[in-house]
């Protein structure tokens, strides 16, 4: 899968993407991350400006349509077809695991990173296929959000992760992950739960499932109605809720 990032800060993208799991996947040729500098497409030969004041007034500067459009046309010619173009903005659809899975089906994906107060709306209308937000907060630019998306999407590309770790983790079935422990058996007086040392696989699986349900109820109860819960899961959930209610009554 090939990621193409249109940005004013190519080093930021290239630096982050060359490390760790993404870097390894790139070395293995499973993914590629290419950052293209929008400034190279400025029509201002002297200062290479790519921004200007907003019509109608208001704070800050906007990225101009033309350098972005020229950058996109050049990129499209190199890619050889019109790939999906993601514009990172708090005004977009909120990114989630389902969206990551869907984007992972693409062969090429283009990102447009905004800066300053945003981007001239006309170029968004002309080239962008997907407006995406990574959450309800405002960042200074689209580079970090595009890296977040590249990371989450890459994990879904076959061969990037070892084994089936992409599948067993949180969110593929709308339950949070169970707690995990590694050596030593005791750390500053805290012991690894006995059951994990028992070697009894069925009991361990049951314990892990229950921990996932407990955590989700505690931290993200909104996910539970989307989770695929068995009869036993529901029974356990009812038990947890009753315990919680009793505890609250005792605290009153
Ligand atoms: N640009 C600035 N803030 C953003 C956000 N929350 N998501 C995506 N792009 C952004």
Boltz pocket constraint, residues with backbone or C-beta under 6 A from the ligand:
constraints:
  - pocket:
      binder: B
      contacts: [[A, 88], [A, 89], [A, 90], [A, 132], [A, 133], [A, 134], [A, 135], [A, 136], [A, 137], [A, 138], [A, 139], [A, 140], [A, 141], [A, 142], [A, 145]]
      max_distance: 6.0
